[in-house]
Amino acid sequence: MGNPNDIFKPIRTKKVYEEVIDQIKNLIAEKVLVPGDKLLPERELAERLQVSRSSVREAFKVLEILGIIESRPRGGTVLKEPQLSDLIELLTFLLTTDSNNFAGIFEVRQIMEEASAGLAARRATDNDIKRIQKELEAMRVQKEVENLTKADLKFHYAIAVATKNNVLVKIMNLISDLIENFMLNARRRQFANPEVAENYMRQHMAIFEAIARRDEKNASLLMREHLYYAREQLFKALAEEERNQQ
């Protein structure tokens, strides 16, 4: 196989350093670049990409902060072996720089939480069950929409903790932070309809009961149905808000 640096392509874009990052990220995903590979020096890579050296330097700075590359004295810039913390930081960067893609972020949440509910039903300890129940009860007594939204997220987070999967817990926490404001704004409208609020509570109760009786299949199914309903209600409320602003 030839030199992986030959794969780089000229760049013409306003956000040049992000395009540099994208090319490196794609080469890593395609395993053209692997841990230990040495990247071209800034000047040579800038010439190859037909961008300014400052753009390459900015891209390298971001990639180094994320733990993807490292600069070694007299050793150049090298692709690092990824660590869990590095991967979480990379995901954070990718999601926060594309936070306008709310539908995509919510779909990721749906996929992960469906699996999360099933794993929780299989792996939850008695203490995990009690914690999930505690968050459910906290939801039941909340009157303010803001507090109810926070309690809702804590309920889902408690389920993630019960999976015993540290990566899943961190990613779920990240996604919850990204969507909290969207959820809060939408639910101010949603919960004006008592039926919607009642449906949410009933769905959460059913999910909890499935996890508590270790029913993995139904826990996943109920979570899928709940998040589909939540997604439809959320987008409906956001669409109504957008129409009112026009």
N, C-alpha and C positions, 0 to 999 in steps of 0.2 A: 504493500500500500504506500502511496506517495505521501509527501509531507502534508499533514492535515491543514497547515496554514494556507495551502494553495486553494482551499475551498472558499475562503473569504471572497465576497463580492463587493464591487463599488457601491457606495451609499449616496443617495441624494434625498434628503429629508430635512425637515425643520428640527426635529429632535434627534440629532445625529448620534449622540452618545447612547440613546436608548436603542437605536438600530444596531450599534456595535454590540451592545449587551445581547440583543436578540440573536445576532449571528452566533455569538459564542454559546449562548444557551441552546440554540438548535443543534450546534455541533456536538455539544455534550449529550443532548437527548438522543442523537443519532449514533453516539459512541464513536464519532470521528475524533473527538478530543476525549481523552481519558485521564484520570488522576496521574500526575507525574509528568504529563506533557508540558513542554515549554512553549509559551507563546512568543510570537515575534516581538522585538523591542518596539516601544511606542512609535518611534519614527518610521520604522519599516512597515508596521501594521497600518499606520496612517496613510502611507503611500499606496499600500496594497488596496485599502478601502477607498482611497481618494477622498479622504476627509482631513480635517485639521488634527494636528497632534494633540491639541487641547481636548478635542472630543474623545480621542482614545484614552487620554489621561483620566478624563472624567468617568468614562466607562470602567476603567481599571479600578478607580477609587471606589465606585459603587460595588463592583464585584468582590473587591477585597474586604469591604465592610461586611458583605453578606457571607464571607468565608468561602467563596468559590475559588478564588485565586490567592496566591501569596507572593510577595516579592522577596527573593532570597539574595543576600549579599553575594555579589559576583556570580549569582546563579540565575538571574533573570526572573521573569514572571512565570510561575508554574501553577497548573491546575491542581487544587487540593483534593484530598480524599474527603468526601462529604461526611459531616457529622450531623446528628439529629438536630442540634440547635441551629446549625447552618441551614438545613433544609427548611426548618420552620421560619427562619428569617427570610429565606428566599420566597417562600409562599406568601409571607406577609407583604413583601415588596411587590410581588406580582398582583396580589389582590388589591392592595391599596392604590396602586398605579392604574388599576382598571376598575375602580369602585363604581363607575357609572354603569358597568355591566351588572346591574342588580339582579336581573333574571338569571344570569349565569351563576352568580354567587348563591342565589336561593336554590337553584337546581343542585349545586354541590351539597348544600345543606340537606336537601331531600334525600339524596343518595346515601350520604353518610349517616344520617339519623335513622334511616330505615334499618341499616346494618347495625347501628348502635343499639337500637331497641332489642334486636334479636340477641346480640352478644350479652347485653345486660341481663336478659332473661336467663341466659345460660350460666353467667359468671357471677352475678351479684351475690354478695354476702348478706347476711341478715341486717348488718349495719347499713349496707347500701340501700336495701329496701326501705329501712326506716328513714334514711335521708331523703329518698325520693318522695316518700309519703309526707315528710315534713314540708318539703317544697310545694307539694300539691296542696296541703292545708293552708300554706301561706298564700297561695293563689286564691283560694276560696274566700278568704276574709278581706282581701284587698278591695278598696272602693275606688281609689284613684287610678286612672289609666296608666300613668307612669310607673307606679308601684306594681301594678298588675303585670305590666310588660316585663319588668325586671324579675319578678317572681316566676314568670313563664320561662324566661331564659335560664334561670337557676334550676328549674325543674328539668329542662333538657340537658343542662350541664351535669346534673346529678346522675342522669342516665348514662351520659358519656363516661363519667368517673367509674360507674359500675362495670364498664366493659373491661377494665384493667389494661386498657391499651393507651399508653402514655402519648403516643403520636396522635391518636384520635382525639384525646382530651384537649391537647394544645390547639389542634386545628379547629375543633368545635368552638373553643373559646375565642379564637381569632375571628371566625365567621360571625359568631354572636355579636362581637364588638362592632363589626362592620354593618350589620343589619339592624342594630338596636334602634337607631334614630329613624330608619325607614318604618320599622314596626310601630314605634311610638306615634309617629305622625298619622299613620294609616289607622291605627286602632282607636284614635280619638273619634274617628268617623265610624269605624266598625261597631264599637261597643255602644254607640248611640242606639243601635238595634239590639234590644235585650235577647232576641233569639240567637244572634251570633255569639254573644257572650256565653249564653247557656250551652251552645253547641261546643264551644272551646272547652268549657269545664267538663262536659260529659266525655269528650274525646280524651282529655288528659286522664280522667279517672279510668277509662277503659284501658288505656295504655299501661297505667300503673298496675291495674289488677292483672293484666296478662303477664307483666314482668314478675309480679309477686308470686304468681302460681307457676312460674318457670315455663310459660308457654311461648317458646321462641318464635314459632311460626306466626301466631296471632299478634304477638308484640310488634313484629316487623310490619305485618299487614295493617294493623291499626295506626302505627306511626306513619306509614305511607299515606293512608287515607286522611289522617289529620293534617299532614303537611300539604297535601294536595288541596284540601279545603282552605287551609290557612293561606296558601299561595293565591288561590282564586280570590279570596276575600281581600287580601292585601293589595293585589293589583287592581281590583275593582275600586277600592278606596283611593288608591293613588291616581287612577284615571279620573275619578270624580273630582279630586282635588285639582288636577291639572285643568279640567274643564272649567272649574269655578274661577281659576286664575286668568283665563283667557278673556 
